[in-house]
Amino acid sequence: MPVHAVRRLARTAGRLVQFALLAVPLAGSANPALQQTCDTGSYPLSTPTSRFQEHDDGTVTDSQSNLMWLRCSIGQEWSGTDCVGSAGEFSWSEAQELAKAENARGTHFYSDWRLPKLQELATIAERQCRNPRINLALFPQTPAAAYWSLTLRPGADAQDSAFVLSFGAEGVGFERTDARHHVRLVRSGP
């Protein structure tokens, strides 16, 4: 079936909701389809879709934090229903420059896009899901990998390391700012 996203209820008896994202492979692509599992048996979703206002321009606004997020990672484009293309990986300083470029282009109608602080990035992590730990209905095609935050590591070499949040199993860590990770931009809400 040539559908790019199919949601399937895998098992209701154990109250385990499993989402299978079936990606149509690009020519020459060997990337397997993402497989996300969400366990709502013990606790409700931490980022329910109802908490977010979806906009037609590839952004969503979180009603709790009042933050507006780009739905796609940098390197991907919003098609109107999905993020297409590959999420790029950038150094921390390149990520800062990408935010400036996004603001100069004005593609998303605002000029204050930036890297999220670590605490802000954590607000879109879905604690009840794995692979990736994010609401894929809101942030489709998000890799289960590390994303840069604006938050620098405190200490003597503060300028050399910044915090990352992985939507995979790794969680929060810090990396040298010359390492390469994914980027999702945010702005303070309307």
NUMARDREN-571842 format. One record per residue (C-alpha): x, y, z; residue in three letters. Coordinates in nm, 4 decimals, m for minus. Layout:
<atoms>
<atom x="X" y="Y" z="Z" resn="ALA"/>
...
</atoms>
This chain:
<atoms>
<atom x="0.0000" y="0.0000" z="0.0000" resn="MET"/>
<atom x="0.1682" y="0.3245" z="m0.1119" resn="PRO"/>
<atom x="0.0651" y="0.5270" z="0.1916" resn="VAL"/>
<atom x="0.3433" y="0.7257" z="0.3577" resn="HIS"/>
<atom x="0.1948" y="0.7156" z="0.7086" resn="ALA"/>
<atom x="m0.0327" y="0.4488" z="0.8513" resn="VAL"/>
<atom x="m0.1349" y="0.4275" z="1.2136" resn="ARG"/>
<atom x="m0.2282" y="0.0889" z="1.3424" resn="ARG"/>
<atom x="m0.3635" y="m0.0201" z="1.6733" resn="LEU"/>
<atom x="m0.1396" y="m0.3168" z="1.7426" resn="ALA"/>
<atom x="m0.2676" y="m0.4447" z="2.0729" resn="ARG"/>
<atom x="m0.5568" y="m0.3087" z="2.2757" resn="THR"/>
<atom x="m0.5679" y="m0.5762" z="2.5458" resn="ALA"/>
<atom x="m0.2374" y="m0.4560" z="2.6946" resn="GLY"/>
<atom x="m0.3342" y="m0.0953" z="2.6215" resn="ARG"/>
<atom x="m0.0177" y="m0.0619" z="2.4193" resn="LEU"/>
<atom x="m0.0664" y="0.1647" z="2.1231" resn="VAL"/>
<atom x="0.1826" y="0.1032" z="1.8480" resn="GLN"/>
<atom x="0.2294" y="0.3384" z="1.5589" resn="PHE"/>
<atom x="0.3945" y="0.2052" z="1.2481" resn="ALA"/>
<atom x="0.5221" y="0.4705" z="1.0140" resn="LEU"/>
<atom x="0.5664" y="0.3189" z="0.6749" resn="LEU"/>
<atom x="0.7867" y="0.5383" z="0.4649" resn="ALA"/>
<atom x="0.7895" y="0.5135" z="0.0907" resn="VAL"/>
<atom x="1.1595" y="0.4524" z="0.0241" resn="PRO"/>
<atom x="1.3346" y="0.6962" z="m0.2032" resn="LEU"/>
<atom x="1.5367" y="0.5570" z="m0.4895" resn="ALA"/>
<atom x="1.8652" y="0.4345" z="m0.3474" resn="GLY"/>
<atom x="1.7463" y="0.4760" z="0.0112" resn="SER"/>
<atom x="1.8076" y="0.1937" z="0.2552" resn="ALA"/>
<atom x="1.6413" y="0.3617" z="0.5547" resn="ASN"/>
<atom x="1.3957" y="0.1288" z="0.7245" resn="PRO"/>
<atom x="1.0566" y="0.2538" z="0.8325" resn="ALA"/>
<atom x="1.0380" y="0.4019" z="1.1809" resn="LEU"/>
<atom x="0.8578" y="0.1967" z="1.4404" resn="GLN"/>
<atom x="0.7137" y="0.3882" z="1.7345" resn="GLN"/>
<atom x="0.5496" y="0.2351" z="2.0403" resn="THR"/>
<atom x="0.3479" y="0.4314" z="2.2954" resn="CYS"/>
<atom x="0.2384" y="0.2830" z="2.6273" resn="ASP"/>
<atom x="m0.0682" y="0.4607" z="2.7611" resn="THR"/>
<atom x="m0.1637" y="0.1861" z="3.0064" resn="GLY"/>
<atom x="m0.0090" y="0.3468" z="3.3150" resn="SER"/>
<atom x="m0.0012" y="0.7172" z="3.2334" resn="TYR"/>
<atom x="m0.1576" y="0.9420" z="2.9691" resn="PRO"/>
<atom x="0.0510" y="1.0874" z="2.6890" resn="LEU"/>
<atom x="0.2668" y="1.3770" z="2.8068" resn="SER"/>
<atom x="0.2267" y="1.5656" z="2.4753" resn="THR"/>
<atom x="m0.1284" y="1.4932" z="2.3582" resn="PRO"/>
<atom x="m0.2126" y="1.6354" z="2.0168" resn="THR"/>
<atom x="m0.5041" y="1.8255" z="2.1743" resn="SER"/>
<atom x="m0.2537" y="2.0410" z="2.3676" resn="ARG"/>
<atom x="m0.1198" y="2.1885" z="2.0436" resn="PHE"/>
<atom x="m0.2734" y="2.4200" z="1.7874" resn="GLN"/>
<atom x="m0.1738" y="2.3098" z="1.4383" resn="GLU"/>
<atom x="m0.1144" y="2.5865" z="1.1836" resn="HIS"/>
<atom x="m0.1228" y="2.5489" z="0.8057" resn="ASP"/>
<atom x="0.2322" y="2.6804" z="0.7686" resn="ASP"/>
<atom x="0.4231" y="2.3874" z="0.9212" resn="GLY"/>
<atom x="0.4181" y="2.5147" z="1.2777" resn="THR"/>
<atom x="0.2374" y="2.4165" z="1.5983" resn="VAL"/>
<atom x="0.1782" y="2.6156" z="1.9162" resn="THR"/>
<atom x="0.1868" y="2.4471" z="2.2561" resn="ASP"/>
<atom x="m0.1003" y="2.5818" z="2.4672" resn="SER"/>
<atom x="0.0830" y="2.5007" z="2.7941" resn="GLN"/>
<atom x="0.4203" y="2.6581" z="2.7227" resn="SER"/>
<atom x="0.3004" y="2.9123" z="2.4634" resn="ASN"/>
<atom x="0.5923" y="2.8104" z="2.2419" resn="LEU"/>
<atom x="0.5587" y="2.7857" z="1.8645" resn="MET"/>
<atom x="0.7590" y="2.5038" z="1.7045" resn="TRP"/>
<atom x="0.8589" y="2.4213" z="1.3497" resn="LEU"/>
<atom x="0.7054" y="2.0792" z="1.2861" resn="ARG"/>
<atom x="0.9975" y="1.9659" z="1.0709" resn="CYS"/>
<atom x="1.3633" y="1.9361" z="1.1581" resn="SER"/>
<atom x="1.6003" y="2.1630" z="0.9694" resn="ILE"/>
<atom x="1.6734" y="1.9942" z="0.6362" resn="GLY"/>
<atom x="1.3139" y="1.8779" z="0.5968" resn="GLN"/>
<atom x="1.0270" y="2.0659" z="0.4342" resn="GLU"/>
<atom x="0.6599" y="2.0737" z="0.5350" resn="TRP"/>
<atom x="0.4422" y="1.9301" z="0.2556" resn="SER"/>
<atom x="0.1128" y="2.0302" z="0.4142" resn="GLY"/>
<atom x="0.0709" y="1.6911" z="0.5809" resn="THR"/>
<atom x="0.4209" y="1.5568" z="0.6473" resn="ASP"/>
<atom x="0.7894" y="1.6426" z="0.6771" resn="CYS"/>
<atom x="0.9741" y="1.5365" z="0.3644" resn="VAL"/>
<atom x="1.3453" y="1.5067" z="0.3079" resn="GLY"/>
<atom x="1.6205" y="1.4234" z="0.5516" resn="SER"/>
<atom x="1.6813" y="1.5923" z="0.8836" resn="ALA"/>
<atom x="2.0259" y="1.7455" z="0.8592" resn="GLY"/>
<atom x="2.2995" y="1.7386" z="1.1212" resn="GLU"/>
<atom x="2.4830" y="2.0561" z="1.2130" resn="PHE"/>
<atom x="2.7353" y="2.1898" z="1.4618" resn="SER"/>
<atom x="2.6022" y="2.4105" z="1.7409" resn="TRP"/>
<atom x="2.7318" y="2.7295" z="1.5752" resn="SER"/>
<atom x="2.5878" y="2.6213" z="1.2389" resn="GLU"/>
<atom x="2.2531" y="2.5697" z="1.4157" resn="ALA"/>
<atom x="2.2696" y="2.9317" z="1.5386" resn="GLN"/>
<atom x="2.3384" y="3.0498" z="1.1838" resn="GLU"/>
<atom x="2.0491" y="2.8409" z="1.0492" resn="LEU"/>
<atom x="1.8128" y="3.0180" z="1.2901" resn="ALA"/>
<atom x="1.9399" y="3.3557" z="1.1673" resn="LYS"/>
<atom x="1.8921" y="3.2446" z="0.8055" resn="ALA"/>
<atom x="1.5375" y="3.1246" z="0.8792" resn="GLU"/>
<atom x="1.4599" y="3.4641" z="1.0320" resn="ASN"/>
<atom x="1.6077" y="3.6504" z="0.7331" resn="ALA"/>
<atom x="1.4042" y="3.4393" z="0.4859" resn="ARG"/>
<atom x="1.0795" y="3.4992" z="0.6740" resn="GLY"/>
<atom x="0.9401" y="3.1669" z="0.5519" resn="THR"/>
<atom x="0.7352" y="3.1136" z="0.8660" resn="HIS"/>
<atom x="0.6163" y="3.4764" z="0.9076" resn="PHE"/>
<atom x="0.8273" y="3.5565" z="1.2146" resn="TYR"/>
<atom x="1.1822" y="3.6768" z="1.2664" resn="SER"/>
<atom x="1.2562" y="3.5419" z="1.6139" resn="ASP"/>
<atom x="1.3189" y="3.1686" z="1.5529" resn="TRP"/>
<atom x="1.5958" y="3.0234" z="1.7683" resn="ARG"/>
<atom x="1.7364" y="2.7065" z="1.9184" resn="LEU"/>
<atom x="1.5247" y="2.5936" z="2.2141" resn="PRO"/>
<atom x="1.6613" y="2.5947" z="2.5675" resn="LYS"/>
<atom x="1.7011" y="2.2440" z="2.7065" resn="LEU"/>
<atom x="1.3913" y="2.2833" z="2.9269" resn="GLN"/>
<atom x="1.1871" y="2.3966" z="2.6262" resn="GLU"/>
<atom x="1.3014" y="2.1079" z="2.4089" resn="LEU"/>
<atom x="1.2056" y="1.8682" z="2.6887" resn="ALA"/>
<atom x="0.8445" y="1.9935" z="2.6720" resn="THR"/>
<atom x="0.7930" y="1.8182" z="2.3365" resn="ILE"/>
<atom x="0.9524" y="1.4879" z="2.4397" resn="ALA"/>
<atom x="0.6793" y="1.2240" z="2.4708" resn="GLU"/>
<atom x="0.7605" y="1.0214" z="2.7834" resn="ARG"/>
<atom x="0.5152" y="0.7419" z="2.6992" resn="GLN"/>
<atom x="0.6605" y="0.6689" z="2.3539" resn="CYS"/>
<atom x="0.9813" y="0.5175" z="2.2239" resn="ARG"/>
<atom x="1.1617" y="0.5285" z="1.8914" resn="ASN"/>
<atom x="1.1242" y="0.8241" z="1.8734" resn="PRO"/>
<atom x="1.0164" y="0.9861" z="2.2011" resn="ARG"/>
<atom x="0.7991" y="1.2523" z="2.0391" resn="ILE"/>
<atom x="0.4409" y="1.2896" z="1.9170" resn="ASN"/>
<atom x="0.4792" y="1.1945" z="1.5510" resn="LEU"/>
<atom x="0.1348" y="1.3323" z="1.4651" resn="ALA"/>
<atom x="0.2726" y="1.6778" z="1.5511" resn="LEU"/>
<atom x="0.6379" y="1.6309" z="1.4564" resn="PHE"/>
<atom x="0.6385" y="1.3718" z="1.1755" resn="PRO"/>
<atom x="0.9547" y="1.2002" z="1.0551" resn="GLN"/>
<atom x="1.1531" y="1.3067" z="1.3633" resn="THR"/>
<atom x="1.4606" y="1.0861" z="1.3963" resn="PRO"/>
<atom x="1.5202" y="0.9015" z="1.7261" resn="ALA"/>
<atom x="1.8421" y="1.0999" z="1.7656" resn="ALA"/>
<atom x="1.9988" y="1.3990" z="1.9434" resn="ALA"/>
<atom x="1.8849" y="1.7599" z="1.8914" resn="TYR"/>
<atom x="2.0787" y="2.0690" z="1.9907" resn="TRP"/>
<atom x="1.9574" y="2.2969" z="2.2675" resn="SER"/>
<atom x="2.0648" y="2.6573" z="2.3245" resn="LEU"/>
<atom x="2.1762" y="2.5625" z="2.6766" resn="THR"/>
<atom x="2.5524" y="2.5613" z="2.7238" resn="LEU"/>
<atom x="2.7118" y="2.3221" z="2.9706" resn="ARG"/>
<atom x="2.8092" y="2.5081" z="3.2873" resn="PRO"/>
<atom x="3.1682" y="2.4993" z="3.4050" resn="GLY"/>
<atom x="3.5161" y="2.5931" z="3.2976" resn="ALA"/>
<atom x="3.4704" y="2.4871" z="2.9336" resn="ASP"/>
<atom x="3.1152" y="2.6218" z="2.9024" resn="ALA"/>
<atom x="3.1743" y="2.7582" z="2.5539" resn="GLN"/>
<atom x="3.2917" y="2.4182" z="2.4322" resn="ASP"/>
<atom x="2.9858" y="2.2036" z="2.5227" resn="SER"/>
<atom x="2.6100" y="2.2361" z="2.4936" resn="ALA"/>
<atom x="2.3222" y="2.0142" z="2.6017" resn="PHE"/>
<atom x="2.1444" y="1.7861" z="2.3577" resn="VAL"/>
<atom x="1.8196" y="1.5984" z="2.3999" resn="LEU"/>
<atom x="1.7801" y="1.2709" z="2.2181" resn="SER"/>
<atom x="1.4374" y="1.1556" z="2.1048" resn="PHE"/>
<atom x="1.5936" y="0.8087" z="2.1126" resn="GLY"/>
<atom x="1.6869" y="0.6085" z="2.4199" resn="ALA"/>
<atom x="1.9805" y="0.8304" z="2.5201" resn="GLU"/>
<atom x="1.7865" y="1.1166" z="2.6840" resn="GLY"/>
<atom x="1.9793" y="1.4289" z="2.7860" resn="VAL"/>
<atom x="2.3541" y="1.4733" z="2.7545" resn="GLY"/>
<atom x="2.6096" y="1.7274" z="2.6472" resn="PHE"/>
<atom x="2.8317" y="1.7362" z="2.3431" resn="GLU"/>
<atom x="3.1191" y="1.9444" z="2.2165" resn="ARG"/>
<atom x="2.9753" y="2.2283" z="2.0118" resn="THR"/>
<atom x="3.1614" y="2.1068" z="1.7024" resn="ASP"/>
<atom x="2.9684" y="1.7741" z="1.7088" resn="ALA"/>
<atom x="2.6850" y="1.7373" z="1.4565" resn="ARG"/>
<atom x="2.3229" y="1.6938" z="1.5648" resn="HIS"/>
<atom x="1.9713" y="1.7666" z="1.4434" resn="HIS"/>
<atom x="1.7985" y="2.1032" z="1.4855" resn="VAL"/>
<atom x="1.4363" y="2.2045" z="1.5498" resn="ARG"/>
<atom x="1.3600" y="2.5746" z="1.5891" resn="LEU"/>
<atom x="1.1208" y="2.7421" z="1.8323" resn="VAL"/>
<atom x="0.9922" y="3.0890" z="1.9108" resn="ARG"/>
<atom x="0.7964" y="3.2377" z="2.1976" resn="SER"/>
<atom x="0.4308" y="3.2130" z="2.1098" resn="GLY"/>
<atom x="0.1960" y="3.4684" z="1.9640" resn="PRO"/>
</atoms>
